[in-house]
C-alpha cells in the first residue's frame, strides 16, 4: 500500500470516473487503474463497483476512503512540520474568496502579501460559499475567505473583521430623508437583491423578517454585481443594501444616498477558513497577519449584530 495509491482512490471516489480522475492526477488512465487494482488485490477487497455509472464505492470502499483521507492528510503534515521547523513560508497556496468579498478585500492585501512573501505562489479562485466548503473538504484549496458562521465541523473559522450593512437609498424613496435606518422599516420586496448563490443575499433575507414572496414591482431582478444594484437604485428602482467596504469606492455624489443603520447595525462576520486538519498553518498565519494589518485601519467595527449567511426556516 502506498500514499500514491490512496491518492488515486480518493480521486476516483471524488470524480466517480477513472478517466477524469487520471487527468486530475496527471497520470494515464491505465496507470491509475492498475495501481488501484493492485491495492484491491493486496487488501483482498473491492473498493469500487465498476459496473455502475457513475462508479460507486462499495460499503467497505466507503470506509477505506474515510481512512485514506486521514492518512493522506497526515502524510502531507510531514512536509508542514519540516517547513515550520525551518521557518519556511513558501510554495503553492490555494485560496478561495466569495464574490462579495473579493473585489474590496483582495486589492487591500494582495500587493502587501506578495511583497512580504515572495516565495509563496498564491493561487486565488472566486468561489461561492458552497464551492468553498466542498473544495476545503476535498483538499482542493488550502484556505478561504467567506462570511461566517458556517457551522461546519470540518472547517475552522478565524474571524478577520465585522462589516456592517449600509443602505443605499434613491431620492423619493420613503427612507431617503431618514438619518439612519431601523431594521424594522425594511421590506424585502423593496430591496434590490443579489442573485441566488450569494450568501450576502441570504443574510439580507434573514435580516428582513417581513419577507413576502409577492412583489408590487412590475419587474423582478437579481444581479451578481453590487455595481449593477447601485446603478439601478440610483435610477429610483428601489433601495439596496451593500457591505461597508463597498461604500468606500463610491464618489461623493453617490455617498449622499448612503444611510447607516441604527446601533447596533446588522453586519456580516468575515473569516479566514481552513480545514480542521490544519495543514499549511504557517501560510495561513502569514495570510491572516497580513490581512489584519491592512483592514485594521479601514474597518474596526465591534458593536454590531452579526447576521448569519445560513438560510433559516
C-alpha positions as CSV (number, residue, x, y, z in Angstrom):
1,X,0.0,0.0,0.0
2,X,1.4,3.4,-1.0
3,X,0.3,7.0,-0.4
4,X,0.1,7.4,-4.2
5,X,-2.4,4.5,-4.4
6,X,-4.5,6.1,-1.7
7,X,-4.5,9.5,-3.6
8,X,-5.7,7.7,-6.7
9,X,-8.5,6.1,-4.8
10,X,-9.6,9.5,-3.4
11,X,-9.5,11.0,-6.9
12,X,-11.8,8.2,-8.3
13,X,-14.1,8.5,-5.3
14,X,-14.4,12.2,-5.9
15,X,-14.9,12.2,-9.7
16,X,-16.6,8.8,-10.0
17,X,-14.8,8.2,-13.2
18,X,-11.4,6.6,-13.8
19,X,-10.5,8.7,-16.9
20,X,-11.4,12.1,-15.2
21,X,-9.6,11.0,-12.0
22,X,-6.5,10.1,-14.0
23,X,-6.5,13.5,-15.7
24,X,-6.6,15.3,-12.4
25,X,-3.9,13.1,-11.0
26,X,-1.7,13.8,-14.1
27,X,-1.3,10.1,-15.0
28,X,-2.6,7.9,-17.7
29,X,-5.9,6.0,-17.0
30,X,-4.2,2.6,-17.3
31,X,-1.6,3.5,-14.7
32,X,-4.2,4.8,-12.3
33,X,-6.5,1.7,-12.8
34,X,-3.5,-0.7,-12.4
35,X,-2.4,0.9,-9.1
36,X,-6.0,0.8,-7.7
37,X,-6.3,-2.8,-8.8
38,X,-3.0,-3.7,-7.0
39,X,-4.3,-2.1,-3.9
40,X,-7.6,-4.0,-4.1
41,X,-5.7,-7.3,-4.6
42,X,-3.4,-6.5,-1.6
43,X,-6.4,-5.8,0.6
44,X,-8.5,-8.6,-1.0
45,X,-11.4,-6.2,-1.1
46,X,-13.2,-4.4,-3.9
47,X,-13.2,-0.6,-3.3
48,X,-15.3,0.4,-6.4
49,X,-18.3,-1.0,-8.1
50,X,-17.2,-0.6,-11.7
51,X,-20.5,-1.9,-13.1
52,X,-22.4,1.3,-12.2
53,X,-22.3,4.6,-14.0
54,X,-21.1,6.8,-12.4
55,X,-18.8,4.5,-10.5
56,X,-19.8,3.9,-6.9
57,X,-18.0,3.0,-3.7
58,X,-18.7,-0.4,-2.2
59,X,-19.6,-0.4,1.5
60,X,-16.1,-1.3,2.5
61,X,-14.8,1.2,-0.1
62,X,-16.6,4.0,1.8
63,X,-14.7,3.1,5.0
64,X,-11.4,2.8,3.1
65,X,-11.9,6.3,1.6
66,X,-12.6,7.8,5.0
67,X,-9.3,6.3,6.4
68,X,-7.4,7.2,3.2
69,X,-8.3,10.9,3.7
70,X,-6.8,10.8,7.2
71,X,-3.7,9.0,6.0
72,X,-3.1,11.4,3.1
73,X,-3.6,14.5,5.3
74,X,-1.2,13.1,7.9
75,X,1.4,12.4,5.2
76,X,1.1,16.0,4.0
77,X,1.7,17.1,7.5
78,X,5.2,15.8,7.5
79,X,6.2,18.4,4.9
80,X,4.5,21.0,7.0
81,X,6.5,20.0,10.1
82,X,9.7,20.4,8.2
83,X,8.7,23.8,6.8
84,X,7.6,25.1,10.2
85,X,10.8,23.9,11.8
86,X,12.8,25.8,9.2
87,X,10.5,28.8,9.4
88,X,9.9,28.5,5.7
89,X,7.0,30.3,4.2
90,X,6.7,29.4,0.5
91,X,5.3,27.0,-2.0
92,X,1.8,26.8,-3.6
93,X,-1.1,28.2,-1.6
94,X,-4.6,27.9,-3.0
95,X,-7.1,30.5,-1.6
96,X,-10.9,30.8,-2.3
97,X,-12.8,34.0,-1.8
98,X,-16.5,34.6,-2.2
99,X,-17.6,37.1,-4.9
100,X,-19.0,39.7,-2.5
101,X,-15.6,40.0,-0.7
102,X,-13.1,39.5,-3.5
103,X,-13.4,43.0,-5.2
104,X,-13.0,45.0,-2.0
105,X,-10.7,42.9,0.2
106,X,-8.3,41.4,-2.3
107,X,-6.8,44.8,-3.5
108,X,-6.2,45.7,0.1
109,X,-3.8,42.9,1.0
110,X,-2.6,41.2,-2.2
111,X,0.3,43.5,-3.0
112,X,1.5,43.5,0.6
113,X,1.3,39.7,0.9
114,X,3.2,39.0,-2.4
115,X,6.0,41.5,-1.5
116,X,6.3,40.2,2.0
117,X,6.3,36.5,1.0
118,X,7.8,36.3,-2.5
119,X,8.4,32.5,-2.2
120,X,4.6,31.9,-2.0
121,X,2.8,31.0,-5.2
122,X,-0.7,32.3,-4.4
123,X,-3.5,30.8,-6.5
124,X,-6.8,32.7,-5.9
125,X,-10.2,31.5,-7.0
126,X,-13.5,33.3,-6.8
127,X,-15.9,30.7,-5.4
128,X,-19.4,30.6,-3.8
129,X,-19.6,29.5,-0.2
130,X,-20.9,26.1,-1.2
131,X,-18.0,25.6,-3.5
132,X,-15.6,26.7,-0.8
133,X,-17.0,24.2,1.7
134,X,-16.7,21.4,-0.9
135,X,-13.2,22.3,-2.0
136,X,-11.9,22.7,1.5
137,X,-13.3,19.4,2.5
138,X,-11.8,17.7,-0.6
139,X,-8.4,19.4,-0.1
140,X,-8.6,21.3,-3.4
141,X,-7.9,24.7,-1.7
142,X,-5.8,25.4,1.4
143,X,-7.9,28.3,2.8
144,X,-10.7,30.6,2.0
145,X,-12.3,33.9,3.0
146,X,-16.1,34.0,3.4
147,X,-18.9,35.2,5.5
148,X,-19.5,33.1,8.7
149,X,-20.6,31.3,10.7
150,X,-21.0,28.2,8.5
151,X,-21.5,25.7,11.3
152,X,-19.4,23.0,9.6
153,X,-17.5,20.7,11.9
154,X,-14.8,20.0,9.3
155,X,-13.9,23.7,8.9
156,X,-12.1,26.1,11.2
157,X,-13.2,29.7,11.3
158,X,-10.9,32.6,12.3
159,X,-12.8,36.0,12.2
160,X,-11.0,38.8,10.3
161,X,-13.4,41.7,10.7
162,X,-17.1,42.6,11.1
163,X,-18.6,44.5,8.2
164,X,-21.8,46.5,8.7
165,X,-24.6,46.6,6.1
166,X,-25.2,50.0,4.6
167,X,-28.4,51.2,2.8
168,X,-28.2,53.0,-0.5
169,X,-31.5,54.9,-0.9
170,X,-32.7,56.7,-4.0
171,X,-34.3,60.1,-3.9
172,X,-38.0,59.9,-3.4
173,X,-37.8,56.7,-1.5
174,X,-39.7,56.5,1.8
175,X,-36.5,56.2,3.7
176,X,-34.4,58.8,1.8
177,X,-35.0,61.6,4.4
178,X,-34.2,59.3,7.4
179,X,-30.9,59.9,9.1
180,X,-30.5,56.3,10.0
181,X,-32.3,53.1,9.0
182,X,-34.3,51.0,11.5
183,X,-34.2,47.3,10.7
184,X,-38.0,47.1,11.3
185,X,-38.5,49.5,8.4
186,X,-37.1,47.1,5.8
187,X,-39.3,45.3,3.3
188,X,-37.7,42.7,1.2
189,X,-39.9,43.5,-1.8
190,X,-38.4,47.0,-1.8
191,X,-34.8,45.8,-1.9
192,X,-32.7,45.0,-5.0
193,X,-31.0,41.7,-4.2
194,X,-28.0,39.7,-5.4
195,X,-28.8,36.5,-7.3
196,X,-29.1,33.1,-5.6
197,X,-25.9,31.5,-4.5
198,X,-24.6,34.7,-2.9
199,X,-24.5,34.4,0.9
200,X,-25.0,38.2,1.2
201,X,-28.4,37.8,-0.3
202,X,-29.2,35.1,2.3
203,X,-28.0,37.5,5.1
204,X,-30.3,40.2,3.8
205,X,-33.3,37.8,3.7
206,X,-32.5,36.7,7.2
207,X,-32.4,40.4,8.2
208,X,-35.8,41.2,6.6
209,X,-38.2,39.3,8.9
210,X,-41.2,40.8,7.0
211,X,-40.2,38.6,4.0
212,X,-43.1,38.1,1.5
213,X,-42.9,36.1,-1.7
214,X,-45.3,38.5,-3.6
215,X,-44.0,41.8,-5.1
216,X,-45.6,45.1,-6.0
217,X,-42.9,45.7,-8.7
218,X,-43.6,45.1,-12.4
219,X,-40.2,43.6,-12.7
220,X,-38.0,41.1,-10.9
221,X,-34.2,41.3,-10.9
222,X,-31.4,39.5,-9.1
223,X,-27.9,40.6,-10.0
224,X,-24.5,39.1,-9.4
225,X,-22.9,42.6,-9.1
226,X,-23.2,45.3,-6.4
227,X,-22.3,47.8,-9.1
228,X,-25.5,46.9,-11.1
229,X,-27.6,47.1,-7.9
230,X,-26.1,50.5,-7.1
231,X,-26.8,51.9,-10.6
232,X,-30.4,50.6,-10.6
233,X,-31.0,52.0,-7.2
234,X,-29.8,55.5,-8.3
235,X,-32.4,55.2,-11.1
236,X,-35.1,55.0,-8.5
237,X,-35.9,51.3,-9.0
238,X,-35.5,50.5,-5.3
239,X,-33.1,50.6,-2.4
240,X,-30.3,48.2,-1.9
241,X,-28.0,47.0,0.9
242,X,-24.3,46.8,0.4
243,X,-21.3,45.9,2.6
244,X,-19.4,48.8,4.2
245,X,-16.2,48.3,2.3
246,X,-18.2,48.6,-1.0
247,X,-19.1,52.1,0.0
248,X,-15.5,53.3,0.2
249,X,-15.2,53.4,-3.6
250,X,-18.3,55.5,-4.2
251,X,-18.0,59.0,-5.4
252,X,-19.1,61.9,-3.2
253,X,-22.4,62.3,-5.0
254,X,-23.3,58.6,-4.6
255,X,-22.4,58.7,-0.9
256,X,-25.2,61.2,-0.4
257,X,-27.6,58.2,-0.9
258,X,-26.0,56.1,1.9
259,X,-27.8,55.6,5.1
260,X,-26.3,53.7,8.1
261,X,-28.3,51.5,10.4
262,X,-29.2,52.4,14.0
263,X,-26.8,50.9,16.6
264,X,-26.1,48.1,16.7
265,X,-26.0,47.9,12.9
266,X,-26.5,44.5,11.2
267,X,-23.2,43.1,9.9
268,X,-21.5,40.1,8.4
269,X,-18.6,38.3,10.0
270,X,-15.8,37.8,7.5
271,X,-13.5,34.9,8.4
272,X,-10.4,33.0,7.2
273,X,-11.4,29.4,6.8
274,X,-9.3,26.2,6.6
275,X,-9.7,22.5,7.1
276,X,-9.6,21.0,10.6
277,X,-6.5,19.1,9.6
278,X,-4.7,22.5,9.8
279,X,-2.2,21.9,7.0
280,X,0.0,24.8,5.9
281,X,-0.7,26.7,9.1
282,X,2.5,28.8,8.6
283,X,1.0,30.2,5.4
284,X,-2.4,30.6,6.9
285,X,-1.0,32.6,9.8
286,X,1.0,34.7,7.4
287,X,-2.1,35.5,5.4
288,X,-4.1,36.4,8.5
289,X,-1.4,38.6,9.8
290,X,-1.2,40.5,6.5
291,X,-5.0,41.0,6.3
292,X,-5.2,42.0,10.0
293,X,-2.6,44.7,9.2
294,X,-4.4,46.3,6.3
295,X,-8.1,46.1,7.5
296,X,-7.4,47.4,11.0
297,X,-7.3,51.0,9.7
298,X,-10.1,50.6,7.2
299,X,-12.7,48.7,9.2
300,X,-12.8,48.4,13.0
301,X,-16.4,47.8,14.0
302,X,-17.2,45.7,17.0
303,X,-20.6,46.9,18.3
304,X,-22.6,45.1,15.6
305,X,-25.3,42.5,15.3
306,X,-24.0,39.5,13.2
307,X,-26.5,38.3,10.6
308,X,-25.9,34.7,9.6
309,X,-25.4,33.8,5.9
310,X,-27.2,30.5,6.6
311,X,-30.7,30.2,5.4
312,X,-33.2,29.9,8.2
313,X,-36.7,28.4,8.0
